[in-house]
């Protein structure tokens, strides 16, 4: 997956994954406005992490489940 201008974020998350693999737990918060690519960055990172042998979970809030994109933009 090719992402524009996301190399820094992916590199940071990859380094934190490497640290967590050595026993140093890490947490990442991805924040931003609507349609800025947060989900795309997280999907790309999850694919990289799984390729490295990590377990990736995809979670969403109760509000987001079943919410159609058209409903979100009214």
N, C-alpha and C positions, 0 to 999 in steps of 0.2 A: 504494500500500500504506500503510495507516494503522498506525502503531506507537504503543503507549502508552509514555510516559516514555523515549523514545529520541531526542528532538530534539537533545539536547546531543551525543550520540555521532555522530549523522549530520551535524550541523553541523561538528564537529571534523574528521571524515573528509573532508567536502566542502572545507573550507579547506585541508587537506593535499593534496587532489587538485589544487586550484588552484595551490598552490605547486609541486607536482611538474610541472605543465604548463608552468611558467615555467623549468624546468631545475633545480629544487631537489628532488632525490629524497627520498622519504619512505617510512617503514615504519610500519605499524600492527599492533599485537598486540591481539587481542580475546580476553580470558580470562574465565572464570567457571564456575560450577557447571553441572551437567546441567540442561537444559530452562529456561534463563534467557533464551533468545532470541538467542544469539550468531549462529546461522545466519540467522535472520530479519533481524537488523540488517545483516549482511553482504550478504544478497540485496537488501535495499532499497537499500543503498549502491551495489552493483554496477549495479542498474537506473538509478540516478541518474547514475553515472559513464558508462555506455554512452550515455545520452541526451545527455551532454556531449561525446561523441566519443571516450571512452577505451576501451581494450581491457580487458575483465575476464576473468580466468581463474578457474575454480573447481577447487580442488585439495583432496584429502583424504589422510589418512595411509593406509598399506597396511592398518592395523588396522581403519580405519573402512569401507573399501570392502567392500561386500557384507554388512556387519553389519546384521542386522535389528534394529529397535528393541526387539522382544521379547527378543532375545538379550542386548541391553545391560542390560536390567533384570532378567534372569533370571527 
